[in-house]
Amino acid sequence: MLRRGQLDTQYPSLGGGSRRDWRVGPGRSKKKRRRGDLGGRFLNFLSTSTPTSLAALALLLLFTAFTLFAYVYLSGNTAEESRTQTEESDDGGGGFPYEPSELFCERRSLPLVCAHGGDSANATPNTEFAFYAALKGGIKCAEVDVAASKDGELFVLHRRELEVLLSQEGLEPAVLRDRPAKVEEFTSKEIAAMRFKGGERVLKARDIVNVLRSDERMETIILDVKTHPMDGASAGENAEEMVDLVVRLLEETGCHKDKCIVWAKSDAVIDGVYDRLPQLSLGMTVMNETQENRDQGMDQPDRLEKTSSPRNLAVHWETAGKPGFVQGAQKNLGKTVFGWTANNDAITKVLLDSAVDGIVTNFPKKVQHQAVSAADKCKKNKGELK
C-alpha cells in the first residue's frame, strides 16, 4: 500500500508520470478556485433568498436524506443474510422441483440430512468453516472423512481436498508437489503445515470430533474411515492400523458412548471395530455400480450378518434407486439406510423418492429445504395443506 507522497511507478499516469505526479499536476490550483467560487455563490444565494425559498430547500434536503437512508436500510442485507437468501432461493427457494413419490409421502418423518464434510455451499469440504456452517444452519448430522498420515495421525482429509492443497501456489516446501495425492504419503507435520486458500488448516480428527460432540445442536457424527493399500502386491490394506487409530479416537473423545457411527468401504475395518467396541453403532457401504464392487460383494446388504451385523447401510444413490432395495433392507434386515451423495436435484429426488432414512450431501441446508418442500407437497396433494 502506498504512503502519502510515495511514488507509484508500477501504475504510471496517462501523462507518463507517476500516480503522485498525476495527483499534484497542473490544474490543482484551478480546482481550488472553483471550489472557492462555488462556496461564494452558495453564500450569496443564501443571503439573497427569501424565507420561503430556504424552507423549500430545507425540505428538499430532508427528503433526499430520508430517501437515501430508507434505501440503505431496506436493501442493506448483511453478507451472511445475502448468502442465506441465495442458498434458499437456489432452485426455487430451496424447494423440491418434482412431485414426490407415494413412498415418500407415506413416511412418518423426514430423512436425517447429514453434512458431508460440513456444509460446502460456501466453504471447502472438511474444513472448520464448513462444519460450523452446518451447525449454524441447523444440521444435526455430520459425516467426517478420516484418514491416517504416514506416521499414524488421523486427519479430516479426503484425497480430493489433498489434491487442492498440493495444487495451490505458495506450497512449502514445493517438493511436496512431486508426491501423489495420498494422505499416507505425508507426515503429520507436513499436513499440519498445509493451508487451504482461505488460510484454514487441515483438521485433526480428534479436534473436530470434540467440537461436534460437545455441541448440543449436533446429534449424529459419522466417521467415514478411509483405508489405503499397503506396500506389496498382496499386502492388502491398512485395516488393522485404522481399527487401532479409530478405536483410540473414539475412546479419547468418548464419542463411542453416544453420537458416533463408524462406517467404511472396508469390511475388515467394520468387523475389527466391532470386536473392540461391540456396543458401537456401525455401518457398511453398499454399492453395485462396477464389476469390482460386485466381485467384492459390496452389492450385498447382508454380507456381514454373521460377523459385525452393522445396523446402518451407506448406500450409493444408484443402488438406493433400484425398486424395492431400500424397503427390503429396512423391513427384512432391520437396517437404517443412508443414501449418498445428494449433490444435485436429480440425486436428491432419487433418494427422497426411495424413502431412505438419511441423506448425505455437501449441501445439507438446500436438501433440508427440499425435503420439507416435498413433504408440504404431499400434504397439499392430500388436501391437508392449502
N, C-alpha and C positions, 0 to 999 in steps of 0.2 A: 504494500500500500504506500502511495506517495505521501510524503510530508509536505507541508506548506512551503513553497519556494523551491522544492526539489525538481530537477529536470526530469521529464519523461521522454527519453529518447526512443523508447520502443513504439510509441504511438505519435509520430510526427503530425503536426498540424497541416492543413491544406496549403498553407503558405510556405511549408518547408521547414519551419522552426519546430521547437518543442511544444508540448502542451502548455507549459508555463508561458512561453513566448506568446502563444495564441491568446491566453487569458489577459495578458497585460499589454497587448499590442495596441497599435493606433486605434483610436476611436473610443478609448475608455473615458477620456475627459468629456467627449461629446455626450456619452451616456449620462454622466453626472449632470451636465447642463440640462438634459432632457428631463431627468428626474426632478431637478430643482424647478424648472419651468412648470412642470405638471403640478407640483405641490403649490406653486404660487397661484396657478389658475384655479386650483381647488379651493384655496383660501379665499380667493376673490369671489368664487361662486357662493361660498358660504356667507360672505359679508353682504352680498347683494341680493340674496334670495329672500323671499317672503316666508313668514312662519308656516304658511300652508304648504309651500314647496318643500321646506325642510321636513315637515311632518310626513309628507308623501314619500320623501327619500328614506326616512327612518323606517316607515312601514315596509318599503320595498326591501331594504336591507334585512329587516327582521324576517320577512317571508322567505328570502333567499337562504338565510342561515337555518331556518326551521326545515326547509326542503332538503338541504344538504344533510342535516342531522338525521332526518327520517330515512333518507336513502341509505346512509351508512349503517344506521341501527337495524333497519329491517332486512337489509341484504347482507349484513356483515357476519355471516356464519364463521365460526372458528374453523381452523383446518380440520380438527377432529370431527366437527359436525358435518362439514362438507364431505369428508371421506366416508362417514357413516351413511349419509344420504346417497352417495354414489354407489356404495355396496348394496344398499337396499333397493335402489332404483334399477340396478342392473337386472336385465331380464324381467322387465315389468314390475319393478318394486320388489324384487326378490321372490316374485310369485312363481307358481308352477304353470308353465305354458301348455300343459297337456291335461286331458281328462284322466283322473286316477282310476286304477283298476278296481273291480269289485273286491278283490282280495285285500287291497289296501284299505278300502272303505269299511271292511268288516273288522279290522283290527281295533282293539280297545284303547291302545295308547300309541303315541308317536314313537318312531325309532330313536334310539340314542345316537346322537350325532357326535362323532369323535374327530377331534382336530389332528390331522396327520402332520406331525411336526409343528403343531401350533396352527395359527391362522396365517396363511400365506398370501392373503389378499393384498397386503401392503408390507410384507416382510419376507426375508429369506427363511425358508423352512428350517426347523430345528435350531432356531436362534432364540435367545431370551425374549427379544421383542415379539416374535411370533407366538410364543407361549403366553406371554402377558396379554397380547391382543385377544387370544382365545378366552382367557379368563375374563377380561373386560367385556367381551361380547356375550357372556353368559353361557359359554360352552362348558359342559360338565364332564367331558371325557377327552383325554389326550393320548395320542399314540406317540411314543418316543422311540426313535431308532437308536439301537445300542450296538456299538462295535468296539473291538479291542485294538489298542495301539500295539506297536511292535514289542513294547515292554509291559503289556498287560494292564493298561489303564483303560477303563470304559469311557468312551466319549459318545456324545449325541451327534453322530455324523454318518451320513449316507454317502455312498460313492458319488452321487450327483453333486452334493454340496462340496465334496473334496475336489472334484473337477473344477468347480467355480473358483475355489480358493487357489488352486495351482495355476489358473489362467490369469489371475489378476496381476496388474503391474505393481512393482514395488515388493514382490515376494522376496523375503530374505531368509536364508541365502538362496540365490537364484538357482543353485544347483538342484534344489528340491523339484524343479520342473521336470528334471530328467527321469524321475521315478513315476511308475504307473499310479493312477489314482485309486489306490487301495489303502484303506486305513492301516492295515497291518504292516505297510511299508514304512511307516513313520513312527518315531518315538513320541512319547507323551510330551516331552519338552518341545519338539518341533511342532506338534499340533497346537500346543498351548500358545505358541508364538504367532500362529496364523490369525489373520483378521479378515472378516468379511468387508465388503465395500463400505458399509456404514460404520465400520470400526468395531463391530461386535466380535467377541472371541468365540471360539468353539467351546460349547458347554461340556463339562464333565457330567456324566450320567448321575452321579451321586448328588451333585448340586441341584439339578433341575428336579429330580425326584423329591428331594427335601422340600423344595419350594412348592411344588404342586401338591404334595401330600399335606403340607401344613395349611394350605388354602382351603377354607370350608366350601368354596364355590366348586372345587374340583372333586368329583365323586369317583371317577374311574381313571386309572393310569395304566395304559397298555405298554409293556416293554416289548418291542419287536426286535428280537435278538438276531443279529447278523453274524453268520459264521463265514469262514473263508477256507479255501483249500490249503492243506499243509504241504510242506516240501516233499517231493517224491511222488511218483506216478500213482502209487497205491496207498498213499499215506492217509487219504480221507480228509475230513475237515476238522477244524479245531473245536469240536463239540464239547469235549471234556474240559478244555480251558474255559469255554464260555459258561458252562454249567457252574464251575467254581466261582467265576467272577460275578455272575448274576446272583447266585445264592448269597454271596458275601454282600453284594449291593443291597439286596432285599433285607437281610438281617441287620445291616448297619443303619438303614433308613427306617426299618420297622414296617415297610410298605407291604410285606407279605401278610401282615395281620389284617389289613382292611382294604385298601384301594387298588392294589396292583393285580394285574393279569399279565401273564407271560405267554407270548406265542412266538413261533418261529417257523421258517420253512424246513428246518432241520428236525426230524422226528427224534433224533438222538438227544438233542437239547431238551425237548419236552419230557421225554422219558427220564433223562438224567436229573432234571429239576424235580420231577415228581418223586424220585427215590429219596431226595434230600428234604423236600418240603411237600409232603403229600396233601396237606391241607390247602395249598395254594391254588387259586383259580388259574387254570391253564387253557391254552388254545392251540390249535394246529391249522396250518394253511391247507386249503383245498382249491385245486385248480386243474383243469384238463385241457388247457389251450395248446399244448405242444405234445409231441410224441414222447419227449423226455419226461414230461410231467406224468404221463400215463404209465411209462415204464417204471417210474419210481413209486407208482401207486398213489400219487398225490391227488388223484381224482376220486379216491375212496374216502368218504367222510367217517367210516367206521374202522379205519385201519389200525387205530391204536386202542380199540376197545379192550383188548386183553392185557394191555400194559398200563399206561397212564390214564386212559379214558378221559381225555380233556373235555370239559363241558362247553367250551367255546370253539366255534369254527370261524376262521378268517377266510371267507370265500371270495374268489375273484368274480368280478361282476358278470362276466360271460357265463360262468358256471351257475351263478345265482339266478341268471335269467332263464335257465332251462326249466320248462314247465314241470312243476311238482318237486323240484330239487329241494328248495328251501323248506317247504311244508313237510317233506319226508324227513329231513334232518331234525326239524323241530318236534314233530309228533312221534315219529318212530324211534328216534335216537335220543330225544330229550335234550337237544343241543340249542344253545344260544347262537344265532347266526349273525355275523357281521359281514357286510359286503364292502369290498374295496375296488378301486379308489374312485369316488364320485367327483371327478374334476370337470365334468361338463354336464349340460342338461340331459343329454341322451342317456348317460350312465346313471344319473340321478333317477330318471324315470324308470329305468330297468330295476333298480334296487328298491325304490318305493313300491312299484307295482308288484314286486316279488314278496313284499311284506317281510323283509329282513328285520331282525331285532335291533341292529345297529348299522350305521353307515360311516365309513372312514373317508374323510375328504380333506383336501388342502384349503377348502373354502367353507368352513363349518357354519359361519353365520348365514351365508346365502342358502346353503342346503337346509338349515333350520327353518328359514323363512319359506322355502319351497315346500317343506313337509307340512307346515302349518297351513299354507295356501291350499295344498292338496286336500287336507282334512276339512277345510272350510268348503271346498267344492263338493266333497262327499255329503256334508250336512245340507248344503244348498240343494243338491240333487234329491235328497230325501225330504226336502221341504222343512228342514229344521232350522235353516238359516236363510234369511231374506237378503 
